[in-house]
């Protein structure tokens, strides 16, 4: 397994504490727009097939896309797969609606770097109240006074497919929406695109908010400002992403449920992909 160090200290030194949280208008409009369209449109077009499309498409994009494609493969390089399979998994991860390949790597690595320092800004530690943290995490960005240098590996930085995905990741929802509309009408669009993206964004934030503050702490990273906590009850619906205490201790492991009895659907999928 390979653990890539992309955050580098600068000549002046990087500081994980000093900084300010600023409203990110494009991100905020995207988040609120998807939530508004999903809630209003979804309520007006409730159907069994629409709900089914929501459940299936969410499972595919969160499970295969975010957990396996974006997190375990692109960010941590914890396993290898043929390039075309990698592109497919990362594309599914882009459909979650959080960011493109470069954006996901930068956001993840900056957060992890900050959490591993002896002290960090409350934004990285989710130390705000529930609703305040929800607003800041999904509608704002942090600007550190002295941020570390971000060095993206050539494998991603120069890849034309990843550069294209980074420039166009939001627009891929439109292609999915057109296909869904042609098959199932507006119900499929509101449930399979708008509500799916809104729930995925809210779900990703809420999991991060809760597991950095509550739950069983099986492993501890000495000297780190933020520790992960495991929440076993949510292992299935998060595809195994609910074992952050394990992941903080072993960030380069493709298996997140490392202890006996810990449910990790993502790891089971990866084992299946190795067959025969």
C-alpha positions as CSV (number, residue, x, y, z in Angstrom):
1,X,0.0,0.0,0.0
2,X,1.2,3.5,-0.8
3,X,0.6,6.7,1.3
4,X,1.3,9.8,-0.7
5,X,2.5,13.0,1.1
6,X,1.0,15.9,-0.9
7,X,0.9,18.6,1.8
8,X,4.4,20.1,2.2
9,X,5.6,22.6,4.7
10,X,6.6,26.0,3.4
11,X,9.7,28.1,4.1
12,X,7.6,30.2,6.5
13,X,6.0,27.2,8.1
14,X,2.4,26.1,7.8
15,X,-0.2,26.7,10.5
16,X,-3.3,24.6,10.9
17,X,-4.9,27.0,13.4
18,X,-4.8,30.6,12.1
19,X,-7.4,31.1,9.4
20,X,-10.9,32.2,8.6
21,X,-14.0,30.5,7.2
22,X,-15.4,32.3,4.2
23,X,-18.7,31.9,2.3
24,X,-18.1,30.1,-1.1
25,X,-20.9,31.4,-3.3
26,X,-20.7,28.8,-6.1
27,X,-20.5,25.9,-3.7
28,X,-23.3,27.3,-1.6
29,X,-25.6,27.9,-4.6
30,X,-24.9,24.3,-5.8
31,X,-25.7,22.8,-2.4
32,X,-28.8,24.9,-1.7
33,X,-30.0,24.5,-5.3
34,X,-29.8,20.8,-5.3
35,X,-31.4,20.6,-1.8
36,X,-34.3,22.9,-2.9
37,X,-34.9,21.1,-6.2
38,X,-34.7,17.7,-4.5
39,X,-37.0,18.5,-1.7
40,X,-39.7,20.4,-3.6
41,X,-39.5,18.5,-6.9
42,X,-39.2,15.2,-5.0
43,X,-42.3,15.9,-2.9
44,X,-44.2,16.7,-6.1
45,X,-43.2,13.6,-8.0
46,X,-43.2,10.8,-5.4
47,X,-43.2,7.4,-7.1
48,X,-42.0,4.0,-6.2
49,X,-39.6,3.9,-9.2
50,X,-38.3,7.3,-8.4
51,X,-37.5,6.2,-4.8
52,X,-35.9,3.1,-6.2
53,X,-33.7,5.1,-8.6
54,X,-32.7,7.3,-5.7
55,X,-31.6,4.3,-3.6
56,X,-29.8,2.5,-6.3
57,X,-28.0,5.5,-7.7
58,X,-27.0,6.7,-4.3
59,X,-25.6,3.3,-3.4
60,X,-23.6,3.1,-6.6
61,X,-22.2,6.6,-6.5
62,X,-21.4,6.6,-2.7
63,X,-20.2,3.0,-2.6
64,X,-18.4,2.4,-5.8
65,X,-17.7,6.0,-6.6
66,X,-16.8,7.9,-3.4
67,X,-15.7,5.1,-1.0
68,X,-13.8,2.9,-3.5
69,X,-13.0,5.2,-6.4
70,X,-12.3,8.6,-4.8
71,X,-11.3,7.7,-1.2
72,X,-9.5,4.3,-1.2
73,X,-8.1,4.5,-4.8
74,X,-7.6,8.1,-6.0
75,X,-6.7,9.7,-2.6
76,X,-4.9,6.9,-0.8
77,X,-3.8,4.6,-3.7
78,X,-4.5,1.7,-1.4
79,X,-5.0,-0.7,-4.3
80,X,-4.3,-0.9,-8.0
81,X,-6.8,-1.5,-10.9
82,X,-6.7,-1.1,-14.7
83,X,-6.8,2.5,-15.8
84,X,-10.2,2.3,-17.5
85,X,-11.7,0.8,-14.3
86,X,-10.1,3.6,-12.3
87,X,-11.6,6.3,-14.5
88,X,-15.0,4.7,-14.2
89,X,-14.8,4.5,-10.4
90,X,-13.6,8.1,-10.1
91,X,-16.3,9.3,-12.5
92,X,-18.9,7.7,-10.3
93,X,-17.3,9.5,-7.4
94,X,-17.6,12.8,-9.2
95,X,-21.4,12.1,-9.6
96,X,-21.7,12.3,-5.8
97,X,-21.6,16.0,-6.3
98,X,-18.8,17.1,-3.9
99,X,-15.9,18.0,-6.2
100,X,-13.7,16.9,-9.1
101,X,-10.6,14.7,-8.7
102,X,-8.2,17.4,-7.8
103,X,-10.7,19.2,-5.5
104,X,-11.5,16.0,-3.6
105,X,-7.8,15.2,-3.1
106,X,-7.0,18.7,-1.9
107,X,-10.0,19.0,0.5
108,X,-9.3,15.5,1.9
109,X,-5.5,16.0,2.3
110,X,-5.7,19.4,3.8
111,X,-8.2,18.2,6.4
112,X,-6.2,15.2,7.3
113,X,-3.0,17.2,7.5
114,X,-4.6,19.7,9.8
115,X,-6.1,17.0,12.0
116,X,-2.7,15.4,12.5
117,X,-1.2,18.5,13.8
118,X,-1.0,19.2,17.6
119,X,-3.7,21.8,17.2
120,X,-6.0,22.8,14.3
121,X,-8.8,25.2,13.4
122,X,-12.3,24.3,14.6
123,X,-13.4,24.0,11.0
124,X,-11.2,20.9,10.5
125,X,-12.3,19.4,13.8
126,X,-16.1,20.0,13.4
127,X,-16.1,21.8,16.7
128,X,-19.0,24.0,15.8
129,X,-22.6,23.4,16.9
130,X,-24.6,21.1,14.7
131,X,-26.3,23.6,12.4
132,X,-23.4,26.0,12.4
133,X,-21.1,23.2,11.3
134,X,-23.5,22.1,8.6
135,X,-23.6,25.6,7.1
136,X,-19.8,26.1,7.2
137,X,-18.9,22.7,5.9
138,X,-21.4,22.6,3.0
139,X,-21.5,26.3,2.0
140,X,-18.1,27.8,3.0
141,X,-14.3,27.2,2.6
142,X,-11.4,27.8,5.0
143,X,-8.6,30.2,4.2
144,X,-5.5,29.5,6.3
145,X,-3.1,32.3,7.0
146,X,-0.2,30.0,6.3
147,X,-1.3,26.9,4.4
148,X,0.9,24.0,3.4
149,X,2.0,23.7,-0.2
150,X,-0.1,21.2,-2.2
151,X,1.9,19.0,-4.5
152,X,-0.3,16.8,-6.7
153,X,1.4,13.8,-8.2
154,X,2.0,13.7,-11.9
155,X,-0.2,10.6,-12.4
156,X,-3.2,12.8,-11.6
157,X,-2.0,16.4,-12.4
158,X,-1.1,15.7,-16.0
159,X,-3.8,13.1,-16.8
160,X,-6.2,14.5,-19.5
161,X,-9.2,12.6,-18.2
162,X,-8.8,13.9,-14.7
163,X,-8.2,17.4,-15.9
164,X,-11.4,17.2,-17.9
165,X,-13.4,15.8,-15.0
166,X,-12.0,18.6,-12.7
167,X,-13.2,21.2,-15.2
168,X,-16.6,19.7,-15.8
169,X,-17.7,17.6,-12.9
170,X,-20.9,19.5,-12.1
171,X,-22.1,19.2,-15.7
172,X,-22.0,15.4,-15.6
173,X,-25.2,15.6,-13.5
174,X,-26.9,17.1,-16.6
175,X,-26.1,14.0,-18.7
176,X,-27.5,11.7,-16.0
177,X,-30.6,13.9,-15.7
178,X,-31.2,13.7,-19.4
179,X,-31.0,9.9,-19.4
180,X,-33.2,9.7,-16.3
181,X,-35.8,12.1,-17.8
182,X,-36.0,10.0,-21.1
183,X,-36.6,6.8,-19.1
184,X,-38.6,7.9,-16.1
185,X,-39.6,11.6,-16.5
186,X,-39.2,14.3,-13.8
187,X,-39.6,11.9,-10.9
188,X,-36.4,10.2,-11.9
189,X,-34.6,13.5,-12.3
190,X,-35.6,15.0,-9.0
191,X,-35.1,11.8,-7.0
192,X,-32.1,10.3,-9.0
193,X,-30.1,13.5,-9.4
194,X,-31.2,16.5,-7.2
195,X,-32.2,14.6,-4.0
196,X,-29.4,12.1,-4.4
197,X,-26.8,14.8,-4.6
198,X,-28.4,16.8,-1.7
199,X,-28.6,13.7,0.6
200,X,-25.0,12.6,-0.4
201,X,-23.6,16.1,0.6
202,X,-25.6,16.2,3.8
203,X,-24.8,12.6,4.6
204,X,-21.0,13.1,4.0
205,X,-21.0,16.2,6.3
206,X,-23.1,14.6,9.1
207,X,-20.9,11.4,9.2
208,X,-17.8,13.6,9.5
209,X,-19.4,15.8,12.1
210,X,-20.5,12.9,14.3
211,X,-17.5,10.5,14.0
212,X,-15.0,13.2,14.9
213,X,-16.9,13.9,18.2
214,X,-18.7,10.7,19.3
215,X,-18.4,7.0,19.3
216,X,-16.0,4.3,20.2
217,X,-12.3,5.1,19.7
218,X,-10.5,1.9,18.9
219,X,-7.2,3.4,17.8
220,X,-5.5,6.6,18.8
221,X,-3.0,8.7,16.8
222,X,-0.6,10.2,19.4
223,X,-0.1,13.9,19.1
224,X,-3.0,14.5,16.7
225,X,-5.4,17.3,17.4
226,X,-8.4,15.3,16.1
227,X,-9.2,11.6,16.7
228,X,-11.6,9.4,14.8
229,X,-14.4,7.5,16.4
230,X,-16.1,4.3,15.1
231,X,-19.9,4.1,14.7
232,X,-20.7,0.5,13.9
233,X,-24.5,1.0,13.4
234,X,-23.8,3.0,10.2
235,X,-21.2,0.7,8.6
236,X,-23.6,-0.7,5.9
237,X,-25.1,2.5,4.6
238,X,-21.7,4.3,4.5
239,X,-20.0,1.4,2.7
240,X,-17.6,0.9,5.5
241,X,-16.6,4.6,5.8
242,X,-17.7,4.7,9.4
243,X,-14.5,3.3,10.9
244,X,-12.4,6.5,11.0
245,X,-10.5,5.6,14.2
246,X,-9.1,2.7,12.1
247,X,-8.6,4.9,9.1
248,X,-6.8,7.6,11.0
249,X,-4.4,4.9,12.3
250,X,-3.9,3.1,9.0
251,X,-4.7,5.7,6.3
252,X,-3.1,3.6,3.5
253,X,-5.2,0.5,4.1
254,X,-7.8,-0.4,1.5
255,X,-9.6,-2.2,4.4
256,X,-11.3,0.2,6.7
257,X,-13.0,-2.4,9.0
258,X,-9.6,-3.8,10.2
259,X,-10.8,-5.5,13.4
260,X,-12.7,-8.8,13.5
261,X,-16.5,-8.4,13.0
262,X,-16.3,-4.8,11.6
263,X,-18.6,-4.6,8.6
264,X,-16.8,-3.1,5.5
265,X,-18.9,-3.5,2.3
266,X,-16.2,-1.6,0.3
267,X,-13.6,-4.2,1.2
268,X,-15.9,-7.0,0.2
269,X,-16.4,-5.4,-3.2
270,X,-12.7,-5.0,-3.6
271,X,-12.2,-8.7,-2.8
272,X,-14.8,-9.6,-5.3
273,X,-13.1,-7.4,-7.9
274,X,-9.9,-9.5,-7.4
275,X,-11.7,-12.7,-8.4
276,X,-10.6,-15.0,-10.1
